[in-house]
Amino acid sequence: MRLVVFLLSLLFSNVVTPIVAQEFTDFGYYRVDKHGEPGQIEKYKRLEYAFKLPSVLTTRIDNFFVGAKSGINPFDPEQIDFRVHFYAPNGEKTTCFGFYYQAYKPIVRTAGLAPSNYINEYQSDTTHFPWRVRFAPDQEGTWKLDVEIIQGTNTYQLVKEEKIECIPSNHKGYLAISSTGTEQDRWMYYSETKEPFFAISNNISSGGGCTYLPSQVNRQVKGLRELIEVGGNFTRFELGGQAALPDWPVYDNYSGKMDEMMGFDRLLDECENNGVYFTLFRHHVEVMDLNDWDPCKWSTNPYRIAFDLQSVEEYFTNEEVLKWQRNNLRYLFARWGYSPNMAFYSYSEVDRWYSKMMADSEDGSDFKDGGTKSETEAASILIKWIADQQEYIYSALNKNTLFVHSHATPFSQEMKKEGGFFELSDVVAVHNYGETKDINYKKRYDQIEKYWDKYHKPILLEEMGPSKIAMYCCTGIEYHNSIWSTAMMGDFGTGMDWWWDGGVHDYGYHRDLKPLSQFFQGVNLRGGNYQPQKWEDNELALDGSEFARKNRLIENYALVSKNQESILGWVHNASFYWRNLVPTNSCMSHLVNNTTSESQPCYFAVDKDGFPRDFNQYSCIPRVYNDVYHHEDLTGFENYTDNFSESGGKEILLKDEINFEISGLKKSTMRMFTSKRNWYKIEFYSTVANDNTTLPVAQFTQYLSTTASGKLKPIAPTMNAEHPDYSYKISFLGYKKESEIKP
């Protein structure tokens, strides 16, 4: 907001001299995008122009890059302010900022070369049109645009009232939230079509922790395409200092990041072309010192170095630093934030953003560094900083942007609903890692419900996965169980596993998303006001107790519509989880018994064009692979047993007639008073990726009536090592006699 005020004061406190375009024969521009015929643009699609400025300006910009005093910094709006004003058919005005752009082409060449001579780099390309403007119109009809540049006391009016016609498209608009006070508010929807949005997702967060060279971009794009192939429609991208974050490693000159930014442009293209929405998040490593090998940390923070900041607090409060942080926001929103597909902007794990300010004696001080503040004091500084950034984004950059912030360890104030970070968030984000048998049934489910009850906002389980990822060398059952159970917890999509390049995509586990995507296709969770419930077969055990965990055989998760006529669910033989695979899975047996030397080598994050260096050296260049058994934690796998571990799980057979329960349905009158009852039909579907998952398994279909308390008690299908779980759909058939129901 302060930058907006400054620019307005610059405009109106000085004598502004308008200079029209006709005076500059060397000015030019052209249309870059292909979203419509000449003179047209499809609604919500990218409209992009490239500009060549008059030489009176370009010469001075070129001088900046060679260090001449007469140079104009193209990344400083106080020196040159490029604006395009778009006027909607209804007269509404939107101002977009131009951004400086340098072209690069990726070069990856390994054929015929020794590994030490691999070519994996960006090479500068030529463009005479180094300014870009991107915009996505949201109204059909005739738009007008003006182009102006403010430089000192001069305003260059370069284009006046150019017209372009916005035509219909297949784009569904922005992601939106509601505040109806009902269960509808759990579920997001598309702003244009009003259709419900259910996220099928994984994190495809980063191409690597050290650099962002072409081979890494290729690998990340490949991961995104794999997600799309199985029905994925949502993901998260880290805007990291090692990658496309503009103001690293130089806070006021982004020219050194133009190559990495082109890599991120590719990800944006894939999302826009395939209907994928994403969160763009900033990583707490910017203000922490975690690992010596990590190039992004507080000791290398460009603001700390340039402004000689003595504490992290100054990063959040120094006025000159704040001004350049806004300049960075302005650039990244001009380049990417115009897009409706960029659904959220985020600061990830906020407690680690403020941890360095906290006194070592504070419980939440994960990283001891001599801070002086209590957690409440440290958090309040960050809360104000984020609130100011959000206000600037909303008022000056994109009012349609949603915000989502998360914790590594939840701040105690969040549950008091007294000015915490979730008050700033449009959606509440949950991070919950672990691999215990209870991780889904108890910990994740309960955390999601707790935040829903407190904030009544959509919930996103945006990071999950095992803390011991070596298990992904052996099995994807933990991934499978987690995506299906979290999809039924009342959050607005599947939980997002963090380890896309830590085994999930390496071994094809992500393919389990396809049956899940097909299962939810055409279901209107929002329109039906669906809400979650769970059930376990240890009714006498205290929910979440050790007894319950060790003896739990069946877990059931369900989403029930408000009218009680439609139910979606997932029932699981809980004895089939990763720890109980030891008797039948030699790889897991080696992990549990600490004999991985007898296993086949296991590699994650394979980069076929990377350099063949040892991952353990943490050399900050693309590596061929992560050699899991020589790098990841291999301890502690012998724990996590239950009462079925020695036998490798307990098979459930249909003929055993073991029931599970769904509650809260239409109550049936006792039989002694009437022969009519409330009847439902339940159909079970395979969740195995290579099965036919679109048709119900006929042998398990059942017709059932509810009890007087509104419970339905289906017989569990056969659930064994081959098919340890099934999804199901239940539909209400009516209040009828049994003879009118069963075929």
N, C-alpha and C positions, 0 to 999 in steps of 0.2 A: 504494500500500500504506500510505503514511503517513497518508493521509486515513482509510482504514478503521480504523487503530489509533486515530486521534484520536477518531473517532465512537464507537468502542466504549468508549474511556475516558470520553467524555462521558456515555455511557449508564450506566456502572457506577460511576463515581467520584462521581456526584451522587445526591442523593435524587430519584428520579423519581416524579412524581405522575401516575397514570393518570386520564384523564378520558374517560368513555364518551360515545358518540355521542348517546345519548338526551338529553343535557343541551343539545343544540344543535338547535333546530327549524329553523334557517336553513341547516343543512348539507344538501347534496344531490349526487347524481351520476347520470349516465346513460351508456349504452353508445353509442359513436360509430360503431364499425365495423359492417359488414353481412355478416360472414363466419360465417353460421350463423343458425339460428332463435333466438328468445329462449331463453336458458339454455344455448346451445350455441356452440362455437367450433371452426372447422376447424383441423386440425393444421397447424402452422407458419404459419398466417395471423395477421394482426395483430389482436390483441384490444386495443381502446382504450376507455378510460373518461375522461369529463370530470367534473371535480369543482368544486363550489362550497364553499369552506371556511366555517367559522363566522365571523360578522362580527367576533368578537373578534380574529381573525387578518387578515381581508381589509382591515379599516379600517387596520391598521398597515402592511400591504403597500402600500395606496394612499398612505399617508403617505410611504413611501419615495420614490415617484415625484414627489412635490412637494417633497422635500427636508426633510421634518420630522424632527426628532431622534428621535421615537418610532417612526420607520419601521422595518419589517423588510425586508431585502433578499431577494427571493425567489430570487436567484441565488447566495446564500451558504448552504451547508448548515449552517454553524455558527449561523446565525440562524433558519433554518427547514429542517427535514429531513423531506421527504415520502417515505414508503416504502410500498411495497405488497409484501407477502410472498405468494408463490404456492407452494402445496404440491401437488406432483405426486401422481398416483395411487400411486406407489411410496414416497411420503413425503419425497422430496427437496424441499428448500426453495430457492427462488430469490427474491432480493430485487431488485425494480426500483425505480428512483427516479422520483418524479413531477417533472415539469418545468413551469415557468410558461409560459403560452401566451397570446398576444394575437392576435386575429383581424384579418386585413386582406383587402381585396378588390382585385384588380388592375383598373385603369382604363386602357384604351388607346383613345383617341379621336382620329382624324385626319380623318374624312370632313367635308368642308366647311370645314376649318380651314386657315389659312395655316400653313406648316411651323413658324414660330416660335411658334405657339399650340398645337401638338400636346400632347395630354394623355397622359402615359406615366408612371403613378405608382401606388403603393399607397395606398389610403385606409383608415383604421382602421375596423373593423367592431365590432359589439357582441357581447360574450359575458359571461354571468354565471357561466360555468364555466371559469375561466382556468387550471385545473391539469389536466394530462393524464398518463396512464400508458399506455405501450405495451408489449406483451408478445406473444411468439409461442410457444405451448405446443408441446412436442415429444413428449408422450406422450398416447395416447388414454385416455379414462376421466375420472373425476371429479376436478376440481381444486378447491381451496379457496383463498380469498384473504382476507387481513387488510389493512386500511388503517390506518396510523398516521402521526401527525405529531409530531416531536420539536421543541419550541420552548422553549429555556431548560431549566428543570427539569421542564417539563410534557410528558407524552406523551398525545396525543389519540388514543384508539382509536376510529376513526370507522366502521370496518366490521369485522365479526368472522365468519370462517368462511362467507363467501358461496361458494356452489357454482356451478360451471359445467362442463358436459360437453364434453370435447374429442372430436370425431368425425373420421373419416378425411377426407382431402382429396387433391387431385391435386398438391400441392406435393411436390417431390422432396427437400426437406431442405437442409441446409448443404452447401457444397462441402467435400470432405475429401481428405486426402492419406494415403499409406501409407508404411511402412518395411519392405518385404519383402526388400530387398537385390537385387531383380531389376529388369528393364526396366519392370515394372508401375509402379514408383514415378515414372516420367516423367509418368504420366497421372492427372489428378484424377478424382474420382467424386462422385456424389450420396450423402449420408449415409443417406438414407431408402431409396432404391430400389437402391442399389449400382450403378446404371448408370454407365457412363463419361461424363465431361464433356469435351467438346472445344469450346474457346472460338472462336466466330465473332464477331469483334470489331473495333471501332474505338474510339479515344478520342472521347468526346463530353464533353470535360473541363470546358469552361467556357462560359458565355454571353457572356463579355467580360472584358477585363482591367481595366476601370475601375469599372463599376457593375454592378448586377444588377436592372435595372428590368423591368417586365412584358414588354415586347417582346423583351428578351433571353432571358427565361425561355421565352417562347413559341417562340423560334427554337431554343433548346436542346432543348426537349421535341420539337419537330418533327424535329430531327436524331436523337433517340433513337428516335422512332417509325419513321423511315426505316430505321434500323439493324434494328429489329425486323421490318419488312416483308420484309427480305432474309434472314431467318433468324438475325439477330444474337441472341446470348444472353449477352454479356459486354461491359462497358465500364469506363471510369474516369471519376470525377468529382473535380475539384479542389474542396476545401473552402477557398475563398480568402477573404482578408480583405475583398476588394471585394464578396464575395457573402455566403454563409451562415455563415461562421466566426463563432461566437457572440462571442468575446472581442475582436473588432476592431469599431470603434476604441476601445471602452471595456472594460477588462479585467474589471470587476466589475459591469457592468450591461449585459445583453444586450437590453434593450428596444428599442434602436435597430436591431436586426437581425431583429426579428420578421417584418417584411415579406419580407426576403430568404429567411428560413427557410421561409416558406410556399411560396416558389418552389421550394426544394429538396424540400419535401414532395411537390410534383407529380412530380418526377423519381422519387422513391422509389415513389410510387403506380404509375407506368408500369412500373417494374422488377418490382414485386411482382405486378402484374396480368398480366405477360407472360413470366414466367419468366426475367428477365434478372438476372444477378449482376453485382456491381460492386466495384471498389476505391475507397475513399474516401481520397484522398491530400492531404497537406499540402505546400505549395509552399515551396521554399527562399527565395523572395523575402521571407519574413517576417523574415529575419535578414541581408539583403543590401541594398546600395544599387546598383541596376542602372540605372534610368532615372528622370529627373526627373519624368516625367509619371505614373509608376506610383504609385498611392496606397498600395500595400502594399510597404513596405521598412523597413529597420532604423531609419531616421530617424523614421518614423511609427509604429513598433512601440509599441503601448499600454503594454507593460511597461517598455520603455526610458524612455518619458516619465514614467509614474506613479512608478516606483521610482528614477528618475535613474540608470539603469544606465550604467556607464562603458565596458562592453565586452560583446560577445556572450557571452563566457564566463559572465558573471553571469546571463544569461538561462537558462543551463543549470544553474546552481548555487545561486542565491539561494533560500533556503527559502521565503520569502513568495511569490515568483514561482512556485515549483514548486507550492505549495498551490493557487494560483489556476489554474494550468495543469491541475491535476487536476480542479478544479471545472468547467473548460471541457470536459474529456473526459467528465465525469459528465453534463453537460447534453447534449452531442451524441450520446452513446451512449444516453441515455434517449429522445431524440427519434428517432434513426435506427439506432443500433447494435444495437437489439433484433432487427432484421430478419435472417433467414437469407440474404436476398438481398445484404446487405452482407457480401461474402465476405472482403474484406481491408481492413485499416487500414494506412496507408503513409506514410512520409516519403520524398519523391521527391528524387533526386539528392543524397544525403547529403553528398557532398564539397563541395557548395555551401552546405550548412548549417554546416559547420565552417570554410569557407575564410577567413572574416573573422578567425578566431583565429590563422591561420598567418602566420609571418614572410614578408615579401615575397620573401625569397631562396629560399623553398621552391618546388620545381617545381610542386606541385599548387595553388599559390596563384594561382587564376585572377583574383582581384580584389584588387589591392594595396590594403591598408588599414592598414598599420602593425602587424599582429599580431606576436606574439613567439614562437609555439610551432612546433615541428616538426609535420609532418603526422601522425605517430603520436600525438603528445601531444594535438593538437586532435581527432583522430578518437576517441581514448579518452574524452574528455569527452562527446562526442556519443553514443558507444556506451553509456556508463553511463546517460545521460539517456533514451535510447530504451528500454533494458532496464528501467528503472524504470517508464516509462510503460506498457510492455507488461505488466509484472507487475501494475500497478494495474488495467489493463483486464481481464486474465485473472481476477484474484482478486475484483474488485468489480463489474465491469460486464457482461462477456459472455465466458465461458470458451470459447465456440465460435469466437471471432474469430481469423482467421488474419492473419499479418503478412507484408508484402512491402516491401522497401526496395531502392533502386536507386542507381546512380552515374551521373553525367555522364561522368566519367573514372574508371575503376576504381581503387580504392585498392590499393596494392601488397600490403598484408597479405591481401587477399581470396584471392589465389592460394596463399598460405602456409597458409590455413585456420587462422589463429591469432587467434581473437577478433575477426574482422572483422564487418561489418554483415550479411553473408550467414549468419553463425552465428545471428543473431537472426531471420532470415527463414524462414518456412515454405516459401516459394517464392522462387527466385532470379529477380530482375527484370533485364532487359537493356534498355538504351537504345542504339540504334545508328542514327544518321542518315547519309545520304549518297546519292549518285546515280551512283557509278562503275559500270562494267559488272560489277565484281567485288563489289559491295556485298552481294549475297545469297550467291553461290556461295562466296566466300572469307570475307568479314569476318563476316557474321551467322552463317552455318553454323558456322564454326570457333569463334566465341565461345560459342555455345550448347553445343557439344560440350565445350569446355574447362570450363565451369562444371558441366555434368552429371558429367563425370569427377571433378571435385574435390569436389562437394557431394552428388551423388546425390539431388537434390531436383528437383521439377518446375521447369521453366524457363518464364518468361513474357517474350516480347519485347514489353514494354509500351509502348515508344515507338520509332517508326521513321518514316521518311519522307525525302523529299529535303531537303537543306539549302537548296536553291534552289527555292522553291515556285512561282516564276513559270512553271515548266514545266507546272504544272497548268492554266494558261490554255490550253495547246495539246493536251495529251494526258494520258490516264490510264494509259498503258502501264507506267510505273514503279510505280504503285500495283498494277496487275494482276499484274505479275511478282513483286512483293514479297509479296503476300498468298498467292499459290499456292506460291511457293518456301518461305516460312517455315512454311507449314502442314505441310511435309514434313521439317522439320528436327529433330523430336523434342521440340520445345516443345509445351505442351499446348493449342495453338490457333494461329490465325493471328497474325502480327505485327500490332500495333496502330498504325496510322498516326495521327500526332498531328494532321494537318491536316484534321480533319473540316470546319472552317469556313475552311480555307485552300485550297479547291478541290475536295476529295474529294466532299463532298455538294453543293456548289454546281453541279458539272458532272455529277453522277450516277455518279461512278466507283464509289461504294459498292455499286452494283447488281451488280458483279462478285462480291460475296460470296454471292449467291444460288446460282449453280452450285456454288460451293465447299461451301456448306452442304448442298446436295442430295447432293453427292458423298460426304460423310462421314456422311450420315444412316444410322443402323443399324449403323455399323461400331464394333466393340468393340476399340479400340486397347489398352485396358488388359488386357482378357481375353486378347488375343493376344500380349501382351508385344512389341509392335512396336518396332523400333528403326530409326534413319535411316541412309541412306547416300547418297552423291552420286557422279556420274561425269561426266567431260567427254571430248570427242573428241580432245584433245591428249595422248595417253598418254605421249608422249616428253618433254613439257614438265614442268618442275618446277611442282607444284601452286601456283597463285597467282602464277606468274612473269609478267613483262610479255609475254613471247612467248605464253604460254597465254592471257592476257586478250585480246590483239589478234587471235588466230587462233581462239579458241573459237567453234565453230559450234553445238554441241549441249551443253546442260546437262540432266542428268537427276537428279531427286531422288526417293527412294523410301523408304517405310516397309515393313519386312519383318517378318512375324510370326515368333515364336520357332520355331514348328514348320515354317517355310519353305513354308507352303502358301497363304499369302495375301500379296499385295503391293499397296500403293497407291502411285501415283506421279504425277509431273508431268514431262513432257519439253518442252523449250523450245528453239526456234530462237534462240540467244543473239545472233544478229546483229540481231534486231529488239528494240531498246531505244530509249529516247527520243532519244539523240544521232543515231541513224541514220535518223530520220524527216525530216531536213532536206530531202532531195530531193522529198518528197511532201507535206510539211506546211508550209504557208506561215507559219503562226504560229511554229512552231519555227525555221524559217529566219530569221525576223525576230529571234528571241531570240539565235540564234547569231551573226548578222551585226550585232547592235546597231541594228536598224531597227524597233523596236517601235512607233514612231510611225505606221508603215504598217499596223499590226494593228488589229483591232477592240478597243475598250476591254475590259478584263478586270476583273471585280469579284468579290471573295470576301466572305463573311460579310455577305450582304445582309440588312439589317434594314428591312423595308418600313415599319415604324412608328417607326423611329429618327429622330433629328434630322439634317437635311441639312447636316452640317458636314464640313470637310476632314479626312480621316483623318490627314494629315501633321501637323496641329496637335496630335494626341494629346489632344484635349480629352476629359476623362473623362466623357463622356455617350454613350449609344448612338449609333453612327454608321450612316448609311445603308449604307455599304459600305466595303470596302478596295479602293481604286483601285490595282491591283497594279502597273501600269506606272509609277505615280508614287510608289510607296512601297517596293516590294520590291527586293531586289538583282537587277540585270539583267546582272551581269558574269560572265565566266568560262564562259559556255555554249559557247564555241568549243572548249573542251577536251573530254576524255573520248572521243576517237575510237578506232576500231579499224580493222582492215584491210578492213572492209566498209562503212565510213562513206560513201565517195564514191558507192557504188552504192545506198545506202539499204538495205543488208541483202542477204543471199543466200538465195534461195528453195531449200527442200529439197523434192524430189518423191519420192513413194512409189516410183516406178519406178527412182529412182536407187539404191535398196536400200542406203541408208546405215544402218548399225546403231548402236544404243546398247546399254548393258549394265546388267544388274542382277546382283549377285553374292551369294554366301552362300546359295544355294538347294540343293536336293537334287542330289547329284552323280549323273551317269549313267555307267554302266559303258561302257567303250570298245566300239564296234560290233563289233570283231573277236571279242568274247567272247560277246555276246548281242544279240538283236534288240529286247530291251525297253529302254526308257529312261524317265526321269522327265519327264512331259509337263505342260505348262502352257498355259493359254489366256489371251491378253491382249486386252482390249477397251478401245478409246479413246473418250473423251467430250469433247465440245466444252466449252470454258470461257467461251464468249461469252454474255453475259447474255441476249441476246434469241434465242438458239438453243434447240433442244430439248436440254437438257443431262442429261436423265435416262435417255436411251436411247443405247447405244453407236453409234458410226459404223461401220456394218456393213462397209464396204469396207476398213477398216483392221484388222479382227479377224484374229488370227494364232494358230496352234497350233504350239508350239515345244517342243523338248526341250533340256535343259541339257547343258552340256559336262561333261567329266570333272572339272573344277574347280568345278562348281556354278554356272556363269554362264549367264545367259539373254541372248540377243542378238536382240531384236526389230528389225524394220525400222522406221525412223522414218516416221511418217505424213507426208503432204504438209503442210509448215509454211511459210506465206508471210505476206504482209502482212495478209491477211484472217483467217487462223487460224495465228498464229505459235506456238501451243502447244496441247497436249492433256493432259488428265488420263487416267489409265488404272488399270484394276484387273486383277490377274493372279490366277488361281485354279489350284490344283494339280489335275490330272486323274488322276494315278495313275502307277504303274510298269507301263507297258503297251507293246504293239507299236504301231507307227505306224498300222497298219490298224484298230486298235481305237479310235483317237482322232479322226481327222479325219472330219468329216461327209461 
